């Protein structure tokens, strides 16, 4: 069952799932207690108001400087070190930084990241196999200045770059690559000396850059959403998805409109959250919200069950009803087998499902 996940060769998984085998010594030296204050309200104001999913990793931390494919013979029962698991969650919001076999990553070698965040929307089915295309942007806020600008980055990667264009008064390097049957276009900008933005869609990036430049507009995921009650934004990692009903006919991961290729149908679904705090153990918690007040009596029939198969059973899922229509699932993430399966399914919950 696990081998197909290991053969998935997309940038999103190359960096996110496979990078746990290259533990960063610099990251291990950073103390979570030294995190600088990041104003969440300001950060969320950078993203378009119809953003559906957000994923956040608080620093300081550093990313691996290369992508390392997982070995087929790697022991699935190998217990992950605390640092490896934390590194995995740190990398998740910045998975887009692994485009083109990670050519951006050497630029970040040793750079401390104060905050990694990705906003995304409009999830679509792939042409065949592979990850679902989507519109989104990943942003890294750095503690130190970058050593170069987008012009030198494009020049040093002239064989890989498709073109350099101007978007919202910013120079943007554009790249393309074929992943399975789909052509992915990636847009890279350095909005200032301490920020890198990588996007999958020009319009989404243009809105982000315009907002960074002072444009006003309604922020992504406003404070009155019920999901915020179940997210501690001071934790090292958290994520949130508020389902967009307007996308139901086009998004196979949407819970609306009956059973689809990448969803758990629930016409009364609201959204979900995820939190991970490595200081309290190797477990993650997903909270699912629905206007169906009876789901607490059958949590194993919701998306929290992760399919109910043997792989899900290995996660030792514990359910807890927080209030009518709100159920929390707790997942054990101790060994490689558990972690691979958890992230494979959880990425789908966020709209980043991979067809295999």
matplotlib code that plots the C-alpha trace (Angstrom):
import matplotlib.pyplot as plt

x = [0.0, 2.8, 4.9, 2.7, 3.1, 6.8, 6.9, 4.9, 7.5, 5.9, 7.6, 4.9, 5.9, 9.5, 10.1, 7.3, 7.2, 10.7, 12.8, 12.5, 15.5, 17.8, 17.8, 19.1, 21.7, 21.0, 17.3, 18.1, 20.0, 17.1, 14.9, 11.1, 11.1, 13.1, 10.4, 9.8, 6.3, 4.4, 1.1, -1.4, -4.0, -1.5, -0.3, -3.8, -4.5, -2.0, -4.1, -7.2, -10.5, -11.7, -8.6, -10.0, -7.0, -4.2, -1.2, 1.3, 4.7, 6.2, 9.9, 12.7, 13.7, 15.6, 14.6, 16.8, 19.0, 18.2, 15.4, 16.2, 14.0, 13.0, 14.6, 12.4, 14.2, 13.6, 12.2, 8.5, 8.6, 11.6, 10.7, 11.1, 13.1, 11.3, 13.4, 12.5, 8.8, 9.0, 10.9, 8.2, 5.5, 7.8, 8.3, 4.6, 3.5, 6.6, 6.3, 6.0, 9.6, 10.6, 9.7, 12.1, 13.9, 14.5, 16.6, 15.4, 16.5, 20.3, 19.4, 17.9, 20.8, 21.2, 18.6, 16.3, 12.6, 10.4, 7.2, 6.2, 2.6, 0.6, -2.8, -4.7, -8.0, -9.8, -8.6, -9.0, -8.6, -5.4, -5.5, -4.5, -2.4, -0.6, -1.4, -4.5, -3.7, -4.7, -4.2, -2.0, 1.0, 3.6, 5.5, 8.6, 9.4, 13.2, 15.1, 18.0, 18.4, 18.6, 22.0, 20.6, 17.5, 15.1, 17.3, 20.4, 18.3, 16.8, 20.3, 21.8, 19.0, 18.8, 18.5, 15.5, 13.6, 10.9, 10.8, 10.9, 7.9, 6.5, 3.5, 2.1, 5.4, 7.5, 9.9, 8.7, 10.6, 8.4, 9.1, 7.3, 7.6, 5.6, 4.3, 2.6, 0.2, -0.1, 2.0, 2.7, 3.7, 5.5, 6.0, 8.8, 9.1, 11.3, 8.9, 11.6, 15.0, 13.4, 10.6, 10.2, 6.9, 6.3, 2.9, 1.1, -1.1, -0.3, -3.6, -3.3, 0.3, -0.7, -3.3, -0.8, 1.9, -0.6, -1.7, 1.9, 2.2, -0.6, -3.8, -6.8, -9.3, -11.2, -8.7, -8.7, -10.6, -12.1, -12.2, -15.9, -15.4, -16.2, -13.0, -10.9, -12.2, -10.3, -7.0, -4.2, -2.2, 0.7, 1.6, 4.4, 2.2, -1.5, -3.8, -7.4, -9.8, -13.2, -15.0, -16.1, -19.5, -19.1, -16.4, -18.4, -19.0, -15.3, -13.4, -13.3, -12.2, -15.2, -17.6, -20.6, -22.5, -22.2, -19.4, -16.4, -13.0, -11.3, -13.9, -15.9, -19.4, -21.3, -23.7, -23.6, -19.8, -18.2, -14.5, -11.6, -8.5, -5.2, -2.8, 0.6, 2.6, 5.8, 6.4, 3.5, 4.3, 4.1, 0.5, -1.6, -5.2, -7.7, -11.0, -13.9, -16.9, -20.4, -23.9, -24.8, -25.1, -25.2, -21.7, -20.3, -22.2, -20.5, -17.1, -15.6, -18.0, -16.5, -13.3, -11.5, -11.5, -9.0, -10.7, -11.0, -8.4, -5.4, -3.2, -5.7, -5.9, -2.2, -2.7, -4.5, -7.2, -8.9, -12.2, -13.6, -16.8, -16.0, -19.6, -22.5, -21.2, -17.6, -15.4, -11.7, -9.5, -6.0, -3.4, -0.3, 2.7, 5.6, 7.0, 7.6, 4.6, 2.2, 3.6, 3.6, 0.0, -1.2, 0.3, -0.9, -4.5, -4.2, -2.9, -6.1, -8.2, -6.5, -7.3, -3.9, -4.9, -2.6, -4.2, -2.3]
y = [0.0, 2.5, 2.0, 4.2, 7.1, 6.6, 6.7, 10.0, 12.3, 15.8, 18.8, 19.0, 15.6, 15.6, 18.5, 17.8, 14.1, 13.0, 15.7, 14.1, 11.9, 14.9, 16.4, 20.0, 20.6, 24.3, 23.7, 21.5, 24.4, 26.8, 27.1, 27.5, 29.9, 32.4, 32.9, 36.5, 38.0, 37.7, 39.6, 37.0, 39.6, 41.4, 38.2, 37.0, 40.4, 39.6, 36.7, 37.1, 36.9, 33.8, 31.8, 28.5, 26.8, 28.2, 26.3, 27.9, 27.0, 29.3, 29.6, 30.1, 27.1, 26.3, 24.2, 21.4, 22.7, 19.8, 17.4, 13.8, 11.1, 8.4, 5.1, 2.1, 0.0, 2.5, 0.7, 1.7, 1.0, 3.2, 5.6, 9.2, 11.5, 14.6, 16.8, 14.9, 15.1, 18.8, 19.4, 17.8, 20.1, 23.1, 22.2, 21.6, 25.3, 25.8, 22.7, 24.9, 25.9, 22.4, 23.2, 22.2, 19.7, 22.3, 24.8, 27.6, 25.7, 26.4, 30.1, 29.5, 27.4, 28.4, 31.1, 31.3, 31.4, 33.2, 32.1, 29.9, 30.2, 29.0, 30.2, 28.2, 28.0, 26.5, 22.9, 21.0, 17.3, 16.4, 15.4, 11.8, 10.9, 13.3, 16.1, 18.3, 21.6, 24.7, 28.4, 29.4, 31.2, 30.1, 32.9, 32.6, 35.5, 35.5, 36.6, 37.7, 39.5, 37.5, 37.6, 38.4, 39.6, 38.0, 39.2, 37.4, 34.3, 34.2, 34.8, 32.0, 29.7, 30.9, 27.3, 26.6, 29.9, 30.4, 34.2, 37.1, 39.4, 42.3, 41.7, 44.3, 46.3, 43.3, 41.3, 37.7, 34.7, 32.1, 28.4, 25.4, 21.7, 18.6, 16.6, 13.5, 14.7, 18.3, 21.4, 23.3, 27.0, 28.4, 32.1, 33.3, 36.8, 38.4, 41.2, 42.5, 41.5, 39.3, 37.6, 35.0, 34.2, 31.2, 30.8, 28.5, 31.2, 34.6, 36.2, 34.9, 36.1, 39.5, 40.0, 39.0, 41.4, 44.2, 43.8, 43.7, 47.0, 48.6, 47.5, 47.2, 44.5, 41.9, 39.5, 35.7, 33.6, 36.4, 36.2, 35.3, 31.9, 29.1, 27.2, 29.8, 28.7, 25.4, 26.8, 27.9, 30.2, 30.3, 26.7, 25.8, 24.4, 24.8, 24.7, 25.6, 25.0, 26.7, 25.0, 27.2, 26.1, 28.0, 25.6, 22.4, 21.6, 21.9, 20.8, 17.0, 17.5, 19.6, 17.8, 19.3, 17.7, 14.0, 11.5, 12.5, 11.2, 13.0, 13.8, 12.7, 14.0, 16.1, 18.7, 20.4, 20.6, 23.8, 23.2, 21.7, 22.6, 20.9, 21.6, 20.0, 20.8, 18.6, 19.7, 17.5, 14.4, 12.8, 13.3, 15.7, 16.8, 17.5, 19.1, 18.7, 21.1, 20.5, 21.8, 18.1, 18.0, 14.2, 13.5, 13.1, 9.8, 8.4, 10.2, 7.1, 7.9, 11.3, 12.3, 12.0, 8.2, 8.5, 5.6, 3.1, 0.8, -0.9, 2.1, 4.4, 1.8, 2.1, 5.8, 4.8, 7.5, 8.8, 10.8, 13.4, 15.4, 19.0, 20.2, 19.2, 19.2, 19.5, 16.4, 16.1, 13.3, 12.6, 10.7, 9.0, 9.9, 7.7, 5.8, 6.4, 4.3, 6.3, 9.7, 8.8, 7.8, 10.7, 13.3, 11.6, 11.7, 15.1, 16.8, 15.7, 17.2, 20.5, 20.2, 18.9, 15.3, 13.1, 10.7, 7.4]
z = [0.0, 0.8, -2.3, -4.6, -2.2, -2.3, -6.1, -6.3, -7.8, -7.4, -5.9, -3.2, -1.9, -2.7, -0.3, 2.2, 2.7, 1.5, 3.1, 6.6, 5.6, 5.5, 9.0, 9.1, 11.8, 11.7, 12.3, 15.3, 16.9, 16.8, 19.9, 19.4, 22.4, 20.3, 17.7, 16.8, 16.9, 13.7, 13.4, 12.0, 11.1, 8.8, 7.2, 6.4, 4.8, 2.1, 0.7, -1.5, 0.4, -1.4, -0.1, 1.1, 2.8, 4.9, 6.3, 8.7, 10.3, 12.8, 13.2, 13.3, 11.3, 8.1, 5.1, 3.7, 1.0, -1.4, -2.0, -1.1, -2.6, -0.1, -0.6, -1.5, 1.1, 3.9, 7.0, 7.2, 11.0, 11.7, 14.5, 13.5, 15.7, 17.1, 14.9, 11.8, 12.5, 13.3, 10.1, 8.1, 9.5, 9.0, 5.3, 4.6, 3.9, 1.8, -0.4, -3.5, -2.9, -4.1, -7.7, -10.5, -8.3, -5.6, -7.6, -5.2, -2.0, -2.2, -2.0, 1.4, 2.8, 6.4, 6.2, 9.2, 8.4, 10.9, 9.2, 6.4, 5.1, 2.1, 1.0, -1.7, -3.5, -6.6, -6.4, -9.6, -10.8, -12.5, -16.2, -15.2, -12.2, -9.9, -7.6, -8.0, -9.6, -7.6, -7.3, -4.4, -3.0, -0.4, 1.4, 3.6, 5.9, 6.7, 9.8, 7.6, 4.3, 1.0, -0.7, -4.1, -6.0, -8.5, -11.5, -10.3, -9.4, -12.9, -14.4, -12.4, -13.6, -17.2, -18.5, -16.3, -16.3, -18.9, -18.7, -16.4, -16.3, -14.2, -12.0, -9.6, -10.1, -9.1, -11.2, -11.3, -12.6, -14.4, -14.6, -16.1, -15.6, -16.5, -13.6, -14.8, -17.5, -16.3, -17.0, -13.8, -14.1, -11.1, -10.4, -8.0, -6.6, -3.9, -2.7, -0.3, 1.1, 3.7, 1.8, -0.9, -2.6, -4.8, -6.6, -8.9, -10.5, -11.9, -10.8, -7.2, -7.0, -8.5, -5.7, -3.0, -4.3, -4.7, -1.1, 0.0, -1.8, 0.1, -1.7, 0.7, 0.6, 2.7, 4.2, 3.8, 6.3, 8.5, 12.3, 12.5, 10.9, 13.5, 12.7, 14.5, 17.8, 17.4, 16.3, 18.6, 16.3, 18.7, 18.0, 15.8, 13.0, 12.2, 9.2, 8.4, 5.5, 5.2, 2.4, -0.5, -1.7, -5.0, -6.0, -5.5, -9.2, -10.1, -7.0, -6.5, -2.9, -2.0, 0.4, -1.5, -4.4, -3.4, -3.7, -5.9, -6.5, -3.7, -1.0, 1.9, 1.1, 3.7, 2.4, 5.9, 6.1, 7.3, 7.5, 9.4, 11.3, 12.1, 15.0, 15.7, 18.8, 19.0, 22.6, 23.8, 21.8, 18.3, 17.6, 15.4, 15.9, 13.2, 14.1, 11.7, 11.8, 10.3, 10.7, 11.1, 14.9, 15.0, 13.6, 17.2, 17.4, 14.3, 13.9, 12.1, 9.2, 8.7, 6.9, 10.3, 9.9, 6.9, 5.1, 8.0, 6.4, 7.9, 7.3, 9.1, 12.0, 12.4, 13.4, 16.6, 15.9, 19.0, 18.6, 20.9, 20.4, 21.4, 20.9, 18.7, 15.1, 16.1, 16.4, 17.0, 15.8, 17.3, 15.3, 16.4, 14.3, 15.5, 12.6, 8.9, 7.9, 10.0, 8.9, 5.2, 5.3, 7.5, 5.2, 2.1, 3.3, 5.1, 2.0, 0.3, 3.1, 2.4, -1.3, -2.3, -3.1, -5.2, -7.7, -7.8]

ax = plt.figure().add_subplot(projection="3d")
ax.plot(x, y, z, "-o")
ax.set_aspect("equal")
plt.show()
